[in-house]
Amino acid sequence: MQQAATIDIASLTKKYGDDAVAVDAISLKIKAGTYCCLLGPSGCGKTSTLRMIAGHETATSGDIRLGDVVVTDLPPAKRQTSMMFQSYALFPHLDLVDNVAFSLKMKSVPKAERRAKALDMLKLMHIDQYASRRPAQLSGGQQQRVALARALITSPQALLLDEPLSALDPFLKVKMRQELKRLQRELGVTFVHVTHSQEEAMALADLVVVMSNGRIEQAAEPREIFHRPATAFVARFMGDHNVLAGKVKELDAEGALIEAPNGASFRIPGADHLVVGETAEAAVRRDRIAIGESPTKGLGFTGHVRNVEYRGGSMKVTLDAPGVEDFTVYAEESAFDSAPHEVGQAVPLSWSLADVHVLKPTAH
Ligand SMILES: Nc1ncnc2c1ncn2[C@@H]1O[C@H](COP(=O)(O)OP(=O)(O)OP(=O)(O)O)[C@@H](O)[C@H]1O
């Protein structure tokens, strides 16, 4: 059984050249035995962060600790981490046992011992029956299991995975996702997994780290990210909220009234950082909005239906209104069917104040 280590990242920065800041002074603690997903759109800095943890990229400034050891300037082989690459990077001319045993060979572990250990790892990944095959004789999912076995054979304290599921078809993706979770649970090792898929991060992670523009927007458990997105970026990126934005017009005991451009106004709950005259943002869950019920003042508006899509079990209704961009409602299928709405139709939308969540100002 591997020993897990806490990964402690302090003010870590990566610059490529003089002005391209890929990772901008991020700090993050990933406790030992955590399944952590680094999530964000292309170019947000997640791979650079992972590669700095692995030692495949140098840090421009800041520190990385693995357990009690500052590893920032150590070469990859000295870090007790192991990385699994997107391309699997298997040796085509070696059978599975030799592929998996390769790093032990580099460490001069005797042949019988390294082959026995490789076979154990293939058993752990449920592919020992193919031990004498070469990678080309395996499916994509099986090749990935070999790559995982190879990454785990050195008993790393942390396993680093760069988009490990992106090459698989959707069915296999879900199956391998369950395998990764099982493996992490059984081994108890710290996993850091880079993905651009919200669904993948929500399904796998104990800790989801949402990144944008080289910074961390929010690091929290999946349910916290879903129910309480910290910023407008997280609310929009996770895709289950609408963001309402405008200037604070009035503050009272119950909250605030914000005025969106073009005159629409909305009520939001109170928050310490709200100041009259300054910009405020709030999120409303897409599945908590009623279509067809006239709103209480400030808790809804009248929108024009722009598009209706079937999602299976619910409809995705996109609406436009002055001062409101890209407003989306997930309407339960039978409710929608009992009062269907056509494209172009004007419909009242409403929600309750309890379903409005105030967002923090975005960090940049
Ligand atoms: N070797 C490099 N030289 C110069 N710029 C780089 C290099 N590697 C990455 N970058 C830049 O740094 C930024 C962050 O890249 P990074 O690969 O870390 O992002 P990412 O979130 O992993 O993106 P993706 O999901 O597309 O892989 C991007 O703007 C990218 O263009």
The ligand as a Tripos MOL2 file, in Angstrom:
@<TRIPOS>MOLECULE
LIG
   31    33     1     0     0
SMALL
NO_CHARGES

@<TRIPOS>ATOM
      1 N1          5.7830   25.8630  -23.3070 N.pl3     1 LIG1
      2 C1          5.0450   26.9710  -23.3500 C.ar      1 LIG1
      3 N2          5.5240   28.1230  -23.8670 N.ar      1 LIG1
      4 C2          4.7850   29.2520  -23.8890 C.ar      1 LIG1
      5 N3          3.5270   29.3500  -23.4260 N.ar      1 LIG1
      6 C3          2.9850   28.2400  -22.9000 C.ar      1 LIG1
      7 C4          3.7000   26.9890  -22.8380 C.ar      1 LIG1
      8 N4          2.9040   26.0730  -22.2610 N.ar      1 LIG1
      9 C5          1.7430   26.6970  -21.9850 C.ar      1 LIG1
     10 N5          1.7860   27.9990  -22.3640 N.ar      1 LIG1
     11 C6          0.7200   29.0010  -22.1980 C.3       1 LIG1
     12 O1          0.3820   29.0660  -20.8280 O.3       1 LIG1
     13 C7         -1.0130   29.1690  -20.6490 C.3       1 LIG1
     14 C8         -1.5280   28.0230  -19.7800 C.3       1 LIG1
     15 O2         -1.3150   26.8070  -20.4620 O.3       1 LIG1
     16 P1         -1.6980   25.3960  -19.8250 P.3       1 LIG1
     17 O3         -1.2930   24.3320  -20.7920 O.co2     1 LIG1
     18 O4         -1.1580   25.2990  -18.4620 O.co2     1 LIG1
     19 O5         -3.2850   25.5270  -19.7670 O.3       1 LIG1
     20 P2         -4.3890   24.4060  -19.6460 P.3       1 LIG1
     21 O6         -5.4120   24.9630  -18.7490 O.co2     1 LIG1
     22 O7         -3.7940   23.1180  -19.2420 O.co2     1 LIG1
     23 O8         -4.9400   24.3130  -21.1230 O.3       1 LIG1
     24 P3         -5.4160   23.0270  -21.9780 P.3       1 LIG1
     25 O9         -6.6740   22.5450  -21.3440 O.co2     1 LIG1
     26 O10        -5.6500   23.6070  -23.3420 O.co2     1 LIG1
     27 O11        -4.3120   22.0370  -21.9350 O.co2     1 LIG1
     28 C9         -1.6160   29.1860  -22.0400 C.3       1 LIG1
     29 O12        -1.8700   30.5270  -22.3940 O.3       1 LIG1
     30 C10        -0.5360   28.5830  -22.9100 C.3       1 LIG1
     31 O13        -0.5930   29.1030  -24.2120 O.3       1 LIG1
@<TRIPOS>BOND
     1     1     2 1
     2     2     3 ar
     3     2     7 ar
     4     3     4 ar
     5     4     5 ar
     6     5     6 ar
     7     6     7 ar
     8     6    10 ar
     9     7     8 ar
    10     8     9 ar
    11     9    10 ar
    12    10    11 1
    13    11    12 1
    14    11    30 1
    15    12    13 1
    16    13    14 1
    17    13    28 1
    18    14    15 1
    19    15    16 1
    20    16    17 2
    21    16    18 1
    22    16    19 1
    23    19    20 1
    24    20    21 2
    25    20    22 1
    26    20    23 1
    27    23    24 1
    28    24    25 2
    29    24    26 1
    30    24    27 1
    31    28    29 1
    32    28    30 1
    33    30    31 1
@<TRIPOS>SUBSTRUCTURE
     1 LIG1         1 GROUP 0 **** ****
